Amino acid sequence: MQSKFFFIIAAFLSFLLSVGIWFYAGNENQAIFVGIWVPSILSLGRYFDNNG
């Protein structure tokens, strides 16, 4: 349960970082790059949830 919580928090922080980069730093390409981490983090969490 703790690992699932960790990956959800990591994905949410990645999303917030992406939004922050987009609106506050004005760097759209970097924000999109960070934004695509979210499904990767959630997929990795799902992998460890099934194999752990």
mmCIF file of the N, C-alpha and C atoms, coordinates in Angstrom:
data_MODEL
# 
_entry.id   MODEL 
# 
loop_
_atom_site.group_PDB 
_atom_site.id 
_atom_site.type_symbol 
_atom_site.label_atom_id 
_atom_site.label_alt_id 
_atom_site.label_comp_id 
_atom_site.label_asym_id 
_atom_site.label_entity_id 
_atom_site.label_seq_id 
_atom_site.pdbx_PDB_ins_code 
_atom_site.Cartn_x 
_atom_site.Cartn_y 
_atom_site.Cartn_z 
_atom_site.occupancy 
_atom_site.B_iso_or_equiv 
_atom_site.pdbx_formal_charge 
_atom_site.auth_seq_id 
_atom_site.auth_comp_id 
_atom_site.auth_asym_id 
_atom_site.auth_atom_id 
_atom_site.pdbx_PDB_model_num 
ATOM 1   N N  . MET A 1 1  ? 0.825 -1.205 0.000   1.00 0.00 ? 1  MET A N  1 
ATOM 2   C CA . MET A 1 1  ? 0.000 0.000  0.000   1.00 0.00 ? 1  MET A CA 1 
ATOM 3   C C  . MET A 1 1  ? 0.862 1.260  0.000   1.00 0.00 ? 1  MET A C  1 
ATOM 4   N N  . GLN A 1 2  ? 1.972 1.219  0.733   1.00 0.00 ? 2  GLN A N  1 
ATOM 5   C CA . GLN A 1 2  ? 2.820 2.400  0.796   1.00 0.00 ? 2  GLN A CA 1 
ATOM 6   C C  . GLN A 1 2  ? 3.466 2.694  -0.550  1.00 0.00 ? 2  GLN A C  1 
ATOM 7   N N  . SER A 1 3  ? 3.853 1.644  -1.291  1.00 0.00 ? 3  SER A N  1 
ATOM 8   C CA . SER A 1 3  ? 4.478 1.882  -2.584  1.00 0.00 ? 3  SER A CA 1 
ATOM 9   C C  . SER A 1 3  ? 3.471 2.475  -3.568  1.00 0.00 ? 3  SER A C  1 
ATOM 10  N N  . LYS A 1 4  ? 2.210 2.039  -3.494  1.00 0.00 ? 4  LYS A N  1 
ATOM 11  C CA . LYS A 1 4  ? 1.177 2.601  -4.373  1.00 0.00 ? 4  LYS A CA 1 
ATOM 12  C C  . LYS A 1 4  ? 0.998 4.089  -4.076  1.00 0.00 ? 4  LYS A C  1 
ATOM 13  N N  . PHE A 1 5  ? 0.975 4.433  -2.802  1.00 0.00 ? 5  PHE A N  1 
ATOM 14  C CA . PHE A 1 5  ? 0.845 5.825  -2.389  1.00 0.00 ? 5  PHE A CA 1 
ATOM 15  C C  . PHE A 1 5  ? 2.036 6.646  -2.875  1.00 0.00 ? 5  PHE A C  1 
ATOM 16  N N  . PHE A 1 6  ? 3.229 6.081  -2.790  1.00 0.00 ? 6  PHE A N  1 
ATOM 17  C CA . PHE A 1 6  ? 4.440 6.767  -3.239  1.00 0.00 ? 6  PHE A CA 1 
ATOM 18  C C  . PHE A 1 6  ? 4.350 7.106  -4.729  1.00 0.00 ? 6  PHE A C  1 
ATOM 19  N N  . PHE A 1 7  ? 3.926 6.159  -5.556  1.00 0.00 ? 7  PHE A N  1 
ATOM 20  C CA . PHE A 1 7  ? 3.862 6.391  -6.998  1.00 0.00 ? 7  PHE A CA 1 
ATOM 21  C C  . PHE A 1 7  ? 2.757 7.376  -7.360  1.00 0.00 ? 7  PHE A C  1 
ATOM 22  N N  . ILE A 1 8  ? 1.658 7.351  -6.659  1.00 0.00 ? 8  ILE A N  1 
ATOM 23  C CA . ILE A 1 8  ? 0.588 8.320  -6.916  1.00 0.00 ? 8  ILE A CA 1 
ATOM 24  C C  . ILE A 1 8  ? 1.057 9.730  -6.569  1.00 0.00 ? 8  ILE A C  1 
ATOM 25  N N  . ILE A 1 9  ? 1.736 9.870  -5.444  1.00 0.00 ? 9  ILE A N  1 
ATOM 26  C CA . ILE A 1 9  ? 2.274 11.175 -5.049  1.00 0.00 ? 9  ILE A CA 1 
ATOM 27  C C  . ILE A 1 9  ? 3.329 11.647 -6.054  1.00 0.00 ? 9  ILE A C  1 
ATOM 28  N N  . ALA A 1 10 ? 4.196 10.738 -6.500  1.00 0.00 ? 10 ALA A N  1 
ATOM 29  C CA . ALA A 1 10 ? 5.224 11.110 -7.474  1.00 0.00 ? 10 ALA A CA 1 
ATOM 30  C C  . ALA A 1 10 ? 4.593 11.567 -8.789  1.00 0.00 ? 10 ALA A C  1 
ATOM 31  N N  . ALA A 1 11 ? 3.546 10.880 -9.240  1.00 0.00 ? 11 ALA A N  1 
ATOM 32  C CA . ALA A 1 11 ? 2.866 11.270 -10.477 1.00 0.00 ? 11 ALA A CA 1 
ATOM 33  C C  . ALA A 1 11 ? 2.187 12.630 -10.313 1.00 0.00 ? 11 ALA A C  1 
ATOM 34  N N  . PHE A 1 12 ? 1.564 12.851 -9.173  1.00 0.00 ? 12 PHE A N  1 
ATOM 35  C CA . PHE A 1 12 ? 0.900 14.127 -8.936  1.00 0.00 ? 12 PHE A CA 1 
ATOM 36  C C  . PHE A 1 12 ? 1.904 15.274 -8.871  1.00 0.00 ? 12 PHE A C  1 
ATOM 37  N N  . LEU A 1 13 ? 3.048 15.034 -8.236  1.00 0.00 ? 13 LEU A N  1 
ATOM 38  C CA . LEU A 1 13 ? 4.090 16.067 -8.179  1.00 0.00 ? 13 LEU A CA 1 
ATOM 39  C C  . LEU A 1 13 ? 4.660 16.341 -9.566  1.00 0.00 ? 13 LEU A C  1 
ATOM 40  N N  . SER A 1 14 ? 4.777 15.319 -10.379 1.00 0.00 ? 14 SER A N  1 
ATOM 41  C CA . SER A 1 14 ? 5.222 15.520 -11.756 1.00 0.00 ? 14 SER A CA 1 
ATOM 42  C C  . SER A 1 14 ? 4.224 16.364 -12.530 1.00 0.00 ? 14 SER A C  1 
ATOM 43  N N  . PHE A 1 15 ? 2.943 16.107 -12.320 1.00 0.00 ? 15 PHE A N  1 
ATOM 44  C CA . PHE A 1 15 ? 1.906 16.903 -12.972 1.00 0.00 ? 15 PHE A CA 1 
ATOM 45  C C  . PHE A 1 15 ? 1.986 18.359 -12.534 1.00 0.00 ? 15 PHE A C  1 
ATOM 46  N N  . LEU A 1 16 ? 2.127 18.587 -11.230 1.00 0.00 ? 16 LEU A N  1 
ATOM 47  C CA . LEU A 1 16 ? 2.224 19.956 -10.727 1.00 0.00 ? 16 LEU A CA 1 
ATOM 48  C C  . LEU A 1 16 ? 3.475 20.662 -11.252 1.00 0.00 ? 16 LEU A C  1 
ATOM 49  N N  . LEU A 1 17 ? 4.571 19.941 -11.321 1.00 0.00 ? 17 LEU A N  1 
ATOM 50  C CA . LEU A 1 17 ? 5.800 20.517 -11.864 1.00 0.00 ? 17 LEU A CA 1 
ATOM 51  C C  . LEU A 1 17 ? 5.602 20.897 -13.328 1.00 0.00 ? 17 LEU A C  1 
ATOM 52  N N  . SER A 1 18 ? 4.937 20.046 -14.077 1.00 0.00 ? 18 SER A N  1 
ATOM 53  C CA . SER A 1 18 ? 4.667 20.337 -15.484 1.00 0.00 ? 18 SER A CA 1 
ATOM 54  C C  . SER A 1 18 ? 3.811 21.591 -15.647 1.00 0.00 ? 18 SER A C  1 
ATOM 55  N N  . VAL A 1 19 ? 2.775 21.699 -14.850 1.00 0.00 ? 19 VAL A N  1 
ATOM 56  C CA . VAL A 1 19 ? 1.913 22.892 -14.913 1.00 0.00 ? 19 VAL A CA 1 
ATOM 57  C C  . VAL A 1 19 ? 2.695 24.132 -14.509 1.00 0.00 ? 19 VAL A C  1 
ATOM 58  N N  . GLY A 1 20 ? 3.519 24.011 -13.493 1.00 0.00 ? 20 GLY A N  1 
ATOM 59  C CA . GLY A 1 20 ? 4.333 25.141 -13.051 1.00 0.00 ? 20 GLY A CA 1 
ATOM 60  C C  . GLY A 1 20 ? 5.309 25.594 -14.112 1.00 0.00 ? 20 GLY A C  1 
ATOM 61  N N  . ILE A 1 21 ? 5.940 24.646 -14.777 1.00 0.00 ? 21 ILE A N  1 
ATOM 62  C CA . ILE A 1 21 ? 6.877 25.004 -15.847 1.00 0.00 ? 21 ILE A CA 1 
ATOM 63  C C  . ILE A 1 21 ? 6.132 25.676 -16.990 1.00 0.00 ? 21 ILE A C  1 
ATOM 64  N N  . TRP A 1 22 ? 4.948 25.168 -17.308 1.00 0.00 ? 22 TRP A N  1 
ATOM 65  C CA . TRP A 1 22 ? 4.179 25.718 -18.438 1.00 0.00 ? 22 TRP A CA 1 
ATOM 66  C C  . TRP A 1 22 ? 3.764 27.169 -18.176 1.00 0.00 ? 22 TRP A C  1 
ATOM 67  N N  . PHE A 1 23 ? 3.177 27.421 -16.996 1.00 0.00 ? 23 PHE A N  1 
ATOM 68  C CA . PHE A 1 23 ? 2.609 28.741 -16.734 1.00 0.00 ? 23 PHE A CA 1 
ATOM 69  C C  . PHE A 1 23 ? 3.596 29.737 -16.140 1.00 0.00 ? 23 PHE A C  1 
ATOM 70  N N  . TYR A 1 24 ? 4.515 29.274 -15.307 1.00 0.00 ? 24 TYR A N  1 
ATOM 71  C CA . TYR A 1 24 ? 5.386 30.216 -14.613 1.00 0.00 ? 24 TYR A CA 1 
ATOM 72  C C  . TYR A 1 24 ? 6.736 30.390 -15.295 1.00 0.00 ? 24 TYR A C  1 
ATOM 73  N N  . ALA A 1 25 ? 7.268 29.320 -15.877 1.00 0.00 ? 25 ALA A N  1 
ATOM 74  C CA . ALA A 1 25 ? 8.552 29.439 -16.567 1.00 0.00 ? 25 ALA A CA 1 
ATOM 75  C C  . ALA A 1 25 ? 8.358 29.748 -18.046 1.00 0.00 ? 25 ALA A C  1 
ATOM 76  N N  . GLY A 1 26 ? 7.190 29.433 -18.571 1.00 0.00 ? 26 GLY A N  1 
ATOM 77  C CA . GLY A 1 26 ? 6.896 29.734 -19.963 1.00 0.00 ? 26 GLY A CA 1 
ATOM 78  C C  . GLY A 1 26 ? 7.596 28.838 -20.963 1.00 0.00 ? 26 GLY A C  1 
ATOM 79  N N  . ASN A 1 27 ? 8.084 27.709 -20.505 1.00 0.00 ? 27 ASN A N  1 
ATOM 80  C CA . ASN A 1 27 ? 8.788 26.790 -21.395 1.00 0.00 ? 27 ASN A CA 1 
ATOM 81  C C  . ASN A 1 27 ? 7.869 25.610 -21.701 1.00 0.00 ? 27 ASN A C  1 
ATOM 82  N N  . GLU A 1 28 ? 7.131 25.720 -22.805 1.00 0.00 ? 28 GLU A N  1 
ATOM 83  C CA . GLU A 1 28 ? 6.114 24.724 -23.126 1.00 0.00 ? 28 GLU A CA 1 
ATOM 84  C C  . GLU A 1 28 ? 6.708 23.352 -23.442 1.00 0.00 ? 28 GLU A C  1 
ATOM 85  N N  . ASN A 1 29 ? 7.818 23.318 -24.168 1.00 0.00 ? 29 ASN A N  1 
ATOM 86  C CA . ASN A 1 29 ? 8.425 22.031 -24.531 1.00 0.00 ? 29 ASN A CA 1 
ATOM 87  C C  . ASN A 1 29 ? 8.891 21.256 -23.307 1.00 0.00 ? 29 ASN A C  1 
ATOM 88  N N  . GLN A 1 30 ? 9.512 21.942 -22.382 1.00 0.00 ? 30 GLN A N  1 
ATOM 89  C CA . GLN A 1 30 ? 9.974 21.278 -21.168 1.00 0.00 ? 30 GLN A CA 1 
ATOM 90  C C  . GLN A 1 30 ? 8.787 20.821 -20.324 1.00 0.00 ? 30 GLN A C  1 
ATOM 91  N N  . ALA A 1 31 ? 7.718 21.601 -20.297 1.00 0.00 ? 31 ALA A N  1 
ATOM 92  C CA . ALA A 1 31 ? 6.527 21.228 -19.542 1.00 0.00 ? 31 ALA A CA 1 
ATOM 93  C C  . ALA A 1 31 ? 5.878 19.983 -20.124 1.00 0.00 ? 31 ALA A C  1 
ATOM 94  N N  . ILE A 1 32 ? 5.830 19.882 -21.440 1.00 0.00 ? 32 ILE A N  1 
ATOM 95  C CA . ILE A 1 32 ? 5.276 18.679 -22.071 1.00 0.00 ? 32 ILE A CA 1 
ATOM 96  C C  . ILE A 1 32 ? 6.150 17.474 -21.764 1.00 0.00 ? 32 ILE A C  1 
ATOM 97  N N  . PHE A 1 33 ? 7.462 17.654 -21.800 1.00 0.00 ? 33 PHE A N  1 
ATOM 98  C CA . PHE A 1 33 ? 8.375 16.558 -21.483 1.00 0.00 ? 33 PHE A CA 1 
ATOM 99  C C  . PHE A 1 33 ? 8.141 16.037 -20.066 1.00 0.00 ? 33 PHE A C  1 
ATOM 100 N N  . VAL A 1 34 ? 8.013 16.941 -19.116 1.00 0.00 ? 34 VAL A N  1 
ATOM 101 C CA . VAL A 1 34 ? 7.771 16.532 -17.734 1.00 0.00 ? 34 VAL A CA 1 
ATOM 102 C C  . VAL A 1 34 ? 6.363 15.942 -17.598 1.00 0.00 ? 34 VAL A C  1 
ATOM 103 N N  . GLY A 1 35 ? 5.412 16.451 -18.352 1.00 0.00 ? 35 GLY A N  1 
ATOM 104 C CA . GLY A 1 35 ? 4.045 15.951 -18.288 1.00 0.00 ? 35 GLY A CA 1 
ATOM 105 C C  . GLY A 1 35 ? 3.907 14.513 -18.738 1.00 0.00 ? 35 GLY A C  1 
ATOM 106 N N  . ILE A 1 36 ? 4.761 14.078 -19.664 1.00 0.00 ? 36 ILE A N  1 
ATOM 107 C CA . ILE A 1 36 ? 4.662 12.683 -20.096 1.00 0.00 ? 36 ILE A CA 1 
ATOM 108 C C  . ILE A 1 36 ? 5.296 11.728 -19.096 1.00 0.00 ? 36 ILE A C  1 
ATOM 109 N N  . TRP A 1 37 ? 5.865 12.231 -18.032 1.00 0.00 ? 37 TRP A N  1 
ATOM 110 C CA . TRP A 1 37 ? 6.341 11.347 -16.977 1.00 0.00 ? 37 TRP A CA 1 
ATOM 111 C C  . TRP A 1 37 ? 5.174 10.729 -16.209 1.00 0.00 ? 37 TRP A C  1 
ATOM 112 N N  . VAL A 1 38 ? 4.055 11.406 -16.145 1.00 0.00 ? 38 VAL A N  1 
ATOM 113 C CA . VAL A 1 38 ? 2.937 10.965 -15.308 1.00 0.00 ? 38 VAL A CA 1 
ATOM 114 C C  . VAL A 1 38 ? 2.479 9.547  -15.659 1.00 0.00 ? 38 VAL A C  1 
ATOM 115 N N  . PRO A 1 39 ? 2.125 9.230  -16.905 1.00 0.00 ? 39 PRO A N  1 
ATOM 116 C CA . PRO A 1 39 ? 1.706 7.857  -17.183 1.00 0.00 ? 39 PRO A CA 1 
ATOM 117 C C  . PRO A 1 39 ? 2.839 6.852  -16.992 1.00 0.00 ? 39 PRO A C  1 
ATOM 118 N N  . SER A 1 40 ? 4.075 7.274  -17.221 1.00 0.00 ? 40 SER A N  1 
ATOM 119 C CA . SER A 1 40 ? 5.201 6.364  -17.003 1.00 0.00 ? 40 SER A CA 1 
ATOM 120 C C  . SER A 1 40 ? 5.355 6.016  -15.526 1.00 0.00 ? 40 SER A C  1 
ATOM 121 N N  . ILE A 1 41 ? 5.218 6.999  -14.667 1.00 0.00 ? 41 ILE A N  1 
ATOM 122 C CA . ILE A 1 41 ? 5.319 6.764  -13.227 1.00 0.00 ? 41 ILE A CA 1 
ATOM 123 C C  . ILE A 1 41 ? 4.185 5.866  -12.754 1.00 0.00 ? 41 ILE A C  1 
ATOM 124 N N  . LEU A 1 42 ? 2.972 6.126  -13.239 1.00 0.00 ? 42 LEU A N  1 
ATOM 125 C CA . LEU A 1 42 ? 1.834 5.298  -12.839 1.00 0.00 ? 42 LEU A CA 1 
ATOM 126 C C  . LEU A 1 42 ? 1.970 3.867  -13.362 1.00 0.00 ? 42 LEU A C  1 
ATOM 127 N N  . SER A 1 43 ? 2.497 3.698  -14.564 1.00 0.00 ? 43 SER A N  1 
ATOM 128 C CA . SER A 1 43 ? 2.722 2.358  -15.109 1.00 0.00 ? 43 SER A CA 1 
ATOM 129 C C  . SER A 1 43 ? 3.779 1.613  -14.308 1.00 0.00 ? 43 SER A C  1 
ATOM 130 N N  . LEU A 1 44 ? 4.821 2.308  -13.933 1.00 0.00 ? 44 LEU A N  1 
ATOM 131 C CA . LEU A 1 44 ? 5.860 1.689  -13.107 1.00 0.00 ? 44 LEU A CA 1 
ATOM 132 C C  . LEU A 1 44 ? 5.294 1.277  -11.753 1.00 0.00 ? 44 LEU A C  1 
ATOM 133 N N  . GLY A 1 45 ? 4.453 2.114  -11.178 1.00 0.00 ? 45 GLY A N  1 
ATOM 134 C CA . GLY A 1 45 ? 3.808 1.764  -9.913  1.00 0.00 ? 45 GLY A CA 1 
ATOM 135 C C  . GLY A 1 45 ? 2.920 0.552  -10.051 1.00 0.00 ? 45 GLY A C  1 
ATOM 136 N N  . ARG A 1 46 ? 2.200 0.465  -11.159 1.00 0.00 ? 46 ARG A N  1 
ATOM 137 C CA . ARG A 1 46 ? 1.332 -0.699 -11.407 1.00 0.00 ? 46 ARG A CA 1 
ATOM 138 C C  . ARG A 1 46 ? 2.162 -1.966 -11.572 1.00 0.00 ? 46 ARG A C  1 
ATOM 139 N N  . TYR A 1 47 ? 3.295 -1.848 -12.233 1.00 0.00 ? 47 TYR A N  1 
ATOM 140 C CA . TYR A 1 47 ? 4.192 -2.994 -12.411 1.00 0.00 ? 47 TYR A CA 1 
ATOM 141 C C  . TYR A 1 47 ? 4.663 -3.519 -11.062 1.00 0.00 ? 47 TYR A C  1 
ATOM 142 N N  . PHE A 1 48 ? 5.127 -2.625 -10.196 1.00 0.00 ? 48 PHE A N  1 
ATOM 143 C CA . PHE A 1 48 ? 5.605 -3.061 -8.893  1.00 0.00 ? 48 PHE A CA 1 
ATOM 144 C C  . PHE A 1 48 ? 4.472 -3.544 -7.997  1.00 0.00 ? 48 PHE A C  1 
ATOM 145 N N  . ASP A 1 49 ? 3.287 -3.027 -8.200  1.00 0.00 ? 49 ASP A N  1 
ATOM 146 C CA . ASP A 1 49 ? 2.141 -3.481 -7.419  1.00 0.00 ? 49 ASP A CA 1 
ATOM 147 C C  . ASP A 1 49 ? 1.780 -4.918 -7.777  1.00 0.00 ? 49 ASP A C  1 
ATOM 148 N N  . ASN A 1 50 ? 1.888 -5.269 -9.045  1.00 0.00 ? 50 ASN A N  1 
ATOM 149 C CA . ASN A 1 50 ? 1.561 -6.630 -9.489  1.00 0.00 ? 50 ASN A CA 1 
ATOM 150 C C  . ASN A 1 50 ? 2.658 -7.624 -9.196  1.00 0.00 ? 50 ASN A C  1 
ATOM 151 N N  . ASN A 1 51 ? 3.914 -7.178 -9.214  1.00 0.00 ? 51 ASN A N  1 
ATOM 152 C CA . ASN A 1 51 ? 5.035 -8.092 -9.031  1.00 0.00 ? 51 ASN A CA 1 
ATOM 153 C C  . ASN A 1 51 ? 5.624 -8.059 -7.620  1.00 0.00 ? 51 ASN A C  1 
ATOM 154 N N  . GLY A 1 52 ? 5.076 -7.259 -6.756  1.00 0.00 ? 52 GLY A N  1 
ATOM 155 C CA . GLY A 1 52 ? 5.647 -7.126 -5.413  1.00 0.00 ? 52 GLY A CA 1 
ATOM 156 C C  . GLY A 1 52 ? 4.964 -7.887 -4.441  1.00 0.00 ? 52 GLY A C  1 
# 
